[in-house]
Every structure is written in C-alpha cells, then in structure tokens.
Amino acid sequence: MYIVNLLQNNSSVNPYVSSTLLEHIEQTLQKKEKILLYMNKRWEYSSLICESCQYLFSCDECDTPLSVHTRPERLVCHLCDKHFPFPRHCPSCNSSKLKKVWVGTQQIETVMQQQFPHARLYRFDTDNIKNKSDKIKAFSMLEEADIIIGTKMITTGFNIPNLGLIGVILLEQELQIPGYNTEEQVYSNINQLLGRGGRVGQKTEIILQTYIPENPLISRITTDNYKEFFKQTLKERKRFNYPPFCEMVTLISRHNEKEKSKAILEKCTKELEMSLWDKKSQISLGNINTWRKKQNKYVHQCIIKWQDLESSLKNIAPTLLRTPGLQVIWNV
C-alpha cells in the first residue's frame, strides 16, 4: 500500500492526481490489468486544511470536518448546521497557508481521457446508474473497461476480475460525510473498497492519496489496527457525548416557507423542554436558527442528546409523529 502526500507529490496534469498514481496507471495498463479510481462524491465537495501542519478544520461541537461554502464564504458543519467565519490562520500553528480541497468523478474522468486516450473508461456513479436495469448493464461495462472511476456504489456487490490497481483520489474527502460515526463509516468503506482487489490470488496495488497523511484522523483509518481504532473512537464519542454514552435524535423540518419550517421545530423543542423541566440541565438541544434550502424547501434541524431520551420522548411522541413536515431520525 502506498500513501501519497499530494502536497509533495502532485503532477502538472491535476492537483488531485499524483505523478505516482499516473505512473502506476500506465504500468497497470501495459500489463492489461484494470484500474479502479475511487472517491466518495460525483460532484465537487470541499474541505479546508492547513498546508503547514496538516490541521483539518472541524466543528468544535461535533468533531466533524467542516465544509467550505461560498456566497458568503464560510465553514459549515453538516451535522449540527453550525456556521463559522472563514478563517485566515490555522488555529494550530497560526499559518496562513490554508488550502481548499475538492474533486469529483467528472473532473477525474476528464483527466484520464486526456492522459490515456486509448484506454476504455467507465464512470460508475449515480449519473450513470439510476435504476436496476442500469446496474445490470454496468456488469458488462465493468468487464470491458480499462479504467473504472467510481463512488461508494462500487465498493459492494461488484466483483472486478483482473484488477491490478486501486487508487483513492482524495482520502479526506471521505471524512466530509456528516455524522458522529463518520470515521467508522470511512473505515468500513475503505476496507470494502480494498476488498475489491486481491481476489482469486491476484495481487492488487493500493494507492491512497491525501493532503494530510499525518493527520490523526487519516492515520487512524489507514492503520490496519482495528482494536486501537476502536479504543480511540470510543474515547472521542465519550468526550463529545455521543452514543453509546447518550441517546440522540435528530429532528428535521421541511416547509416551503422558512419561518414555518423553523416554527415546526420550535413547537416540538418547547414541548420537550416542558416535559423535562426538572431535568433540563441534563439535556442538550442543538441550534435551530440555521437553515439550508433543498429541493425548493427550507430545512431546519435540531439534534437532541440526553441520557434517557427514549422514555422521555414518550410524552410528546404524538406531537412528533403527527406533525406534518417533521422527520425524526434516531441515531444509534
């Protein structure tokens, strides 16, 4: 397995395709073997890192990597919806060398077409796989392709014979999945991905590209030591009060009108606070003032954490279940 530092090893072709990866793709094609290039999103998805010390900007309440948003420029946590002003310096080393990183399958497909014009390419993402019949066609396309560019869809349920190389384009992009259990999901995704190779006794080379190879988040995922990974992850869950150290539920409201979307959550959280008035200090209610717009609807959300949440919610269960436009997600 090769861990490639993109800050030190990049190419003139594209900042997200290292010279090491290009060399190995060329060698693999010459051996008439297949290449799988993987990333977790078909579209661009950005995060912010410090080039000097490899600090990854994360939410101070959720320990989740923040996403870069523009207009206005800011950092956003997609778990709790907290917004942060766009930083000018690294909080760890005070460096001003901050780098936005993002990449998508279409961008990598263009690079591969330019660099390897004679190779047969197949992009395996939701643009090309929309239904069951598309998935059936994909089996034959995978057999014919020389270079496969895929998202998480490719990690399970597909056997790729003659696979000589797996390249993860940008490992930290995996960490942008919003959730308190992101690291566990990434650990599982990468292991499933690597399971595509090395089958039927064939040797498959692995190249993991990242801008932050020494970041604790990355090293924990790439080190094949599940016991240590589990111990450290459990410590962080306890520190930030996540399951199994509490019960957690997410309330999400959607409405065509922004104020009505917010009002739905306000009504539910007030009823919850009233039912727990004598134990109010033990409950954590997330901020509902932030919002986003999706599919022409305004979306507000609130994360509730408490030690005995399930029994307490029974008092307002009718309100939660019968409120139009409200979605309740249990996090276990």
QUIQUIWO-V13686 format. One record per residue. N is the residue number from 1. RES is the residue in one letter. PHI is phi in whole degrees, -180 to 180 (999 if undefined). Layout:
<<N:RES:PHI> <N:RES:PHI>>
This chain:
<<1:M:999> <2:Y:-108> <3:I:-104> <4:V:-105> <5:N:-86> <6:L:-69> <7:L:-72> <8:Q:-109> <9:N:-132> <10:N:-125> <11:S:-125> <12:S:-75> <13:V:-74> <14:N:-164> <15:P:-65> <16:Y:-105> <17:V:-126> <18:S:-76> <19:S:-63> <20:T:-62> <21:L:-64> <22:L:-61> <23:E:-62> <24:H:-71> <25:I:-64> <26:E:-60> <27:Q:-64> <28:T:-69> <29:L:-63> <30:Q:-64> <31:K:-85> <32:K:62> <33:E:-111> <34:K:-88> <35:I:-123> <36:L:-116> <37:L:-107> <38:Y:-121> <39:M:-152> <40:N:-91> <41:K:-137> <42:R:-82> <43:W:-101> <44:E:-69> <45:Y:-146> <46:S:-109> <47:S:-136> <48:L:-125> <49:I:-131> <50:C:-97> <51:E:-69> <52:S:-78> <53:C:-121> <54:Q:68> <55:Y:-68> <56:L:-105> <57:F:-67> <58:S:-131> <59:C:-70> <60:D:-77> <61:E:-107> <62:C:-118> <63:D:58> <64:T:-113> <65:P:-56> <66:L:-87> <67:S:-102> <68:V:-85> <69:H:-119> <70:T:-119> <71:R:56> <72:P:-83> <73:E:-72> <74:R:-163> <75:L:-109> <76:V:-130> <77:C:-91> <78:H:-85> <79:L:-93> <80:C:-108> <81:D:68> <82:K:-74> <83:H:-107> <84:F:-128> <85:P:-60> <86:F:-68> <87:P:-76> <88:R:-109> <89:H:-138> <90:C:-78> <91:P:-71> <92:S:-89> <93:C:-126> <94:N:70> <95:S:-73> <96:S:-98> <97:K:-84> <98:L:-104> <99:K:-127> <100:K:-85> <101:V:-124> <102:W:-162> <103:V:-165> <104:G:-134> <105:T:-63> <106:Q:-66> <107:Q:-63> <108:I:-69> <109:E:-60> <110:T:-62> <111:V:-62> <112:M:-66> <113:Q:-63> <114:Q:-73> <115:Q:-83> <116:F:-131> <117:P:-63> <118:H:-93> <119:A:-80> <120:R:-88> <121:L:-105> <122:Y:-143> <123:R:-97> <124:F:-103> <125:D:-147> <126:T:-71> <127:D:-70> <128:N:-100> <129:I:-116> <130:K:-107> <131:N:-151> <132:K:-65> <133:S:-66> <134:D:-64> <135:K:-67> <136:I:-65> <137:K:-63> <138:A:-62> <139:F:-60> <140:S:-71> <141:M:-66> <142:L:-66> <143:E:-69> <144:E:-85> <145:A:-72> <146:D:-93> <147:I:-123> <148:I:-108> <149:I:-112> <150:G:-136> <151:T:-103> <152:K:-57> <153:M:-56> <154:I:-82> <155:T:-78> <156:T:-133> <157:G:83> <158:F:-128> <159:N:-102> <160:I:-112> <161:P:-70> <162:N:60> <163:L:-89> <164:G:-98> <165:L:-149> <166:I:-119> <167:G:-121> <168:V:-92> <169:I:-65> <170:L:-147> <171:L:-63> <172:E:-68> <173:Q:-63> <174:E:-60> <175:L:-74> <176:Q:-80> <177:I:-67> <178:P:-70> <179:G:162> <180:Y:-71> <181:N:-106> <182:T:-57> <183:E:-61> <184:E:-64> <185:Q:-65> <186:V:-65> <187:Y:-56> <188:S:-67> <189:N:-59> <190:I:-66> <191:N:-64> <192:Q:-65> <193:L:-63> <194:L:-64> <195:G:-70> <196:R:-68> <197:G:-100> <198:G:70> <199:R:-90> <200:V:52> <201:G:75> <202:Q:-83> <203:K:-87> <204:T:-119> <205:E:-79> <206:I:-123> <207:I:-126> <208:L:-109> <209:Q:-98> <210:T:-161> <211:Y:-89> <212:I:-131> <213:P:-63> <214:E:-96> <215:N:-64> <216:P:-54> <217:L:-61> <218:I:-71> <219:S:-63> <220:R:-65> <221:I:-78> <222:T:-83> <223:T:-80> <224:D:-82> <225:N:-142> <226:Y:-64> <227:K:-61> <228:E:-68> <229:F:-59> <230:F:-64> <231:K:-60> <232:Q:-68> <233:T:-65> <234:L:-66> <235:K:-61> <236:E:-69> <237:R:-63> <238:K:-67> <239:R:-62> <240:F:-97> <241:N:58> <242:Y:-113> <243:P:-52> <244:P:-90> <245:F:-89> <246:C:-159> <247:E:-104> <248:M:-139> <249:V:-138> <250:T:-112> <251:L:-104> <252:I:-125> <253:S:-113> <254:R:-133> <255:H:-157> <256:N:-66> <257:E:-109> <258:K:-61> <259:E:-66> <260:K:-73> <261:S:-62> <262:K:-67> <263:A:-64> <264:I:-59> <265:L:-70> <266:E:-59> <267:K:-63> <268:C:-68> <269:T:-69> <270:K:-66> <271:E:-65> <272:L:-66> <273:E:-63> <274:M:-66> <275:S:-72> <276:L:-118> <277:W:-58> <278:D:-82> <279:K:-126> <280:K:-58> <281:S:-68> <282:Q:-94> <283:I:-106> <284:S:-117> <285:L:-109> <286:G:-72> <287:N:-74> <288:I:-108> <289:N:-80> <290:T:-84> <291:W:-151> <292:R:-140> <293:K:-114> <294:K:-141> <295:Q:52> <296:N:65> <297:K:-124> <298:Y:-85> <299:V:-120> <300:H:-117> <301:Q:-144> <302:C:-142> <303:I:-103> <304:I:-114> <305:K:-126> <306:W:-163> <307:Q:-75> <308:D:-133> <309:L:-72> <310:E:-60> <311:S:-68> <312:S:-71> <313:L:-73> <314:K:-60> <315:N:-66> <316:I:-116> <317:A:-54> <318:P:-58> <319:T:-64> <320:L:-65> <321:L:-76> <322:R:-107> <323:T:-85> <324:P:-62> <325:G:84> <326:L:-109> <327:Q:-119> <328:V:-114> <329:I:-121> <330:W:-85> <331:N:-105> <332:V:-121>>
